[in-house]
């Protein structure tokens, strides 16, 4: 079984091979060392029949290759590095979904959108998410029988990104979850469920480590579970409606009002 220190080795390897453009733009020769405690905590949790760690483990039924965890960790590392000392809106939702971070490696972010960001024969690449190569980690045929030719797509992630990109620059905000790993129903990796109170409790150290990376930001809690988890840590946050289940319009309205109020205190 791999140990959490493997995260550091993977990061160093990807720094040399894949992260050149991102690290140069930040005047770093390697990822900021303050990322390491957070990434070690994230990597340390072992997957179970009801929780999947996408940065450590492979889903043999749905991942495209054994390299999928390393690719997801590379995505997340670059995503966070480029927002360190820049992002001033920190949005915390509840937990990853099977169409989002399970494959992309980044909270509330769809793999399909990452791949589109890489460009095509007819479109130049953009850098909305992070610089450098984007990897596909999902298979083209999933264990639920669905064809997956273009990569996983999460509706909630699309709503969040559309809202935030319409209100500012892509690197002005950073997204994460109160429970970092993907909770699913027993032996059903392509499902979502609400994390239990015990799971949320077990993830608090990792959540604290994430928040320590962005001490300068305005904190936003997406949904009641996120707000309650942050409050249990003695941390206040602006509460907003979760965009799922018909909440997209109110989420957009509340975020627009928050950003407008911060610009005109």
C-alpha positions in Angstrom: 0.0 0.0 0.0 1.4 3.4 -0.9 2.1 5.9 1.9 1.1 9.6 2.0 4.7 10.6 1.4 4.3 9.4 -2.2 2.4 12.6 -2.9 5.6 14.6 -2.4 7.5 12.3 -4.9 4.7 12.5 -7.5 4.6 16.3 -7.2 8.4 16.6 -7.6 8.4 14.4 -10.7 5.5 16.3 -12.3 7.2 19.6 -11.4 10.2 18.6 -13.7 8.1 17.1 -16.5 4.8 18.8 -16.6 4.6 21.9 -14.5 7.4 24.0 -16.1 5.2 26.8 -17.5 3.1 27.1 -14.3 6.0 27.2 -11.9 8.0 29.6 -13.9 5.1 32.1 -14.0 5.1 32.0 -10.2 8.9 32.2 -9.9 9.1 28.8 -8.2 11.4 25.9 -9.2 9.0 23.4 -7.5 5.6 23.6 -5.9 5.4 25.9 -2.8 6.4 23.7 0.1 3.4 24.8 2.1 1.2 22.7 -0.3 2.9 19.6 0.9 1.2 19.1 4.3 -2.2 19.6 2.7 -1.4 17.2 -0.2 0.0 14.6 2.2 -3.2 14.7 4.3 -5.3 14.5 1.1 -3.3 11.5 -0.2 -3.2 9.6 3.0 -6.8 8.5 3.2 -7.4 5.0 2.0 -10.3 4.3 -0.2 -13.1 2.1 1.1 -16.3 0.5 -0.2 -18.0 3.8 0.4 -15.3 6.5 -0.1 -12.9 6.9 -3.0 -9.7 8.9 -2.9 -9.1 10.0 -6.5 -5.6 11.3 -5.8 -4.3 8.1 -4.3 -6.2 5.2 -5.8 -7.3 3.8 -9.1 -10.9 2.9 -9.9 -10.2 -0.3 -12.0 -13.7 -0.2 -13.4 -13.8 3.3 -14.6 -10.3 4.8 -14.8 -8.6 5.0 -18.2 -5.2 3.8 -16.8 -3.2 3.1 -13.7 -1.7 6.6 -14.0 -5.0 8.2 -13.3 -4.3 9.1 -9.6 -1.0 10.8 -10.6 -2.7 12.8 -13.3 -5.4 14.0 -10.9 -2.8 15.0 -8.4 -0.9 16.9 -11.1 -4.1 18.7 -12.0 -4.9 19.7 -8.4 -1.3 20.8 -7.7 -1.2 23.2 -10.6 -4.7 24.4 -10.0 -3.8 25.3 -6.4 -0.4 26.7 -7.1 -1.7 29.2 -9.7 -4.3 30.5 -7.2 -2.0 30.8 -4.2 -1.6 34.5 -3.2 -4.2 35.5 -5.9 -7.6 33.9 -5.2 -9.7 36.1 -3.0 -12.9 34.1 -3.1 -12.8 30.6 -1.5 -15.9 28.6 -2.2 -16.4 25.4 -0.1 -19.1 22.9 -1.1 -20.1 19.6 0.5 -18.2 16.7 -1.2 -16.9 15.7 -4.6 -19.2 14.1 -7.2 -18.6 11.1 -9.5 -18.8 13.3 -12.6 -16.5 16.0 -11.1 -13.4 15.7 -9.0 -13.5 11.9 -9.1 -12.0 12.2 -12.6 -10.8 15.8 -12.9 -9.0 15.9 -9.6 -10.3 19.4 -9.0 -13.3 20.3 -6.8 -16.5 21.3 -8.7 -14.6 20.8 -12.0 -15.6 18.6 -14.9 -13.0 16.5 -16.7 -14.7 17.3 -20.1 -14.2 21.0 -19.5 -10.5 20.5 -18.6 -10.0 18.6 -21.9 -11.8 21.3 -23.9 -9.5 23.9 -22.2 -6.6 22.1 -23.7 -7.7 23.2 -27.2 -8.3 21.3 -30.4 -7.5 21.5 -34.1 -10.1 24.3 -34.5 -9.6 26.1 -31.2 -6.6 27.5 -29.3 -6.1 26.3 -25.7 -7.1 28.6 -22.9 -5.8 28.6 -19.3 -9.1 28.9 -17.3 -8.2 26.0 -15.0 -4.4 25.9 -14.9 -1.4 25.9 -17.3 0.0 22.9 -18.9 -1.2 19.5 -20.1 -4.6 18.2 -19.1 -5.1 14.4 -18.8 -8.2 12.3 -19.3 -8.6 9.8 -16.5 -12.0 8.3 -17.2 -12.6 5.4 -19.5 -14.8 5.6 -22.6 -17.2 3.0 -21.3 -18.2 3.3 -17.6 -19.3 0.6 -15.2 -22.9 1.9 -15.2 -23.0 1.0 -18.9 -22.9 4.6 -20.1 -20.7 5.6 -23.1 -18.3 8.4 -22.1 -16.6 9.5 -25.3 -15.8 13.1 -24.3 -15.0 12.7 -20.6 -17.1 13.2 -17.5 -19.4 16.2 -17.2 -20.9 17.4 -13.9 -23.9 19.8 -14.2 -23.2 21.5 -10.8 -19.6 22.2 -11.8 -20.8 23.7 -15.0 -23.1 26.1 -13.2 -20.5 27.1 -10.7 -17.8 27.8 -13.3 -20.3 29.7 -15.6 -21.3 31.9 -12.7 -17.8 32.6 -11.4 -16.3 33.2 -14.9 -19.1 35.6 -15.6 -18.2 37.6 -12.5 -14.4 37.7 -12.6 -11.2 36.1 -13.7 -10.8 32.3 -13.4 -7.9 32.7 -10.9 -9.8 35.1 -8.6 -11.6 32.1 -7.0 -10.7 28.7 -5.7 -13.1 25.7 -5.2 -13.0 23.0 -2.5 -15.2 20.7 -0.4 -15.8 20.3 3.3 -15.3 16.5 2.8 -12.4 16.2 0.4 -13.0 12.7 -1.0 -15.8 11.1 -3.0 -18.5 9.5 -0.9 -20.6 7.0 -2.8 -23.1 4.2 -2.1 -21.5 0.8 -1.1 -19.6 -0.8 -4.0 -21.2 1.7 -6.4 -18.4 4.1 -7.5 -20.6 6.1 -9.9 -23.0 7.4 -7.3 -23.0 10.3 -5.0 -24.2 10.5 -1.4 -24.1 13.0 1.5 -21.1 12.5 3.7 -21.9 11.3 7.2 -21.2 13.4 10.3 -18.4 11.0 11.2 -16.9 11.4 7.7 -17.1 15.2 7.9 -15.4 15.1 11.3 -12.6 12.9 9.9 -12.0 15.4 7.1 -11.6 18.5 9.3 -7.9 18.4 9.5 -7.6 18.3 5.8 -10.1 21.2 5.5 -8.1 23.3 7.9 -5.0 22.6 5.9 -6.7 23.7 2.7 -8.0 26.9 4.3 -4.5 27.7 5.6 -3.4 28.0 1.9 -5.7 30.9 1.3 -5.8 33.1 4.4 -6.5 36.2 2.4 -9.8 35.2 0.9 -13.5 35.8 1.4 -15.0 32.4 2.5 -18.2 31.2 0.9 -20.1 28.1 2.1 -22.1 26.4 -0.7 -25.0 24.6 1.0 -25.9 23.9 4.6 -23.5 21.0 5.2 -20.6 23.1 4.3 -21.7 26.0 6.4 -22.3 23.8 9.4 -18.9 22.1 9.0 -17.1 25.4 8.9 -19.1 26.7 11.8 -18.0 23.7 13.9 -14.4 24.8 13.3 -15.3 28.3 14.5 -15.1 29.7 11.0 -17.8 32.0 9.6 -18.6 32.1 5.9 -21.0 33.8 3.6 -23.8 31.2 3.0 -25.2 30.7 -0.5 -27.6 28.2 -2.0 -26.2 25.1 -3.5 -26.8 25.3 -7.3 -28.0 21.7 -7.6 -31.7 20.7 -7.6 -32.9 24.0 -9.0 -30.7 26.3 -7.0 -28.6 27.6 -9.9 -30.4 30.9 -10.3 -30.3 31.8 -6.6 -26.6 30.7 -6.4 -25.8 33.1 -9.3 -27.7 35.9 -7.7 -26.2 35.5 -4.3 -22.6 35.3 -5.7 -23.2 38.4 -7.8 -24.4 40.3 -4.8 -21.5 39.2 -2.6 -18.9 40.3 -5.2 -20.7 43.6 -5.8 -20.8 44.3 -2.0 -17.1 43.5 -1.7 -16.3 45.9 -4.5 -18.3 48.7 -2.9 -17.9 48.3 0.9 
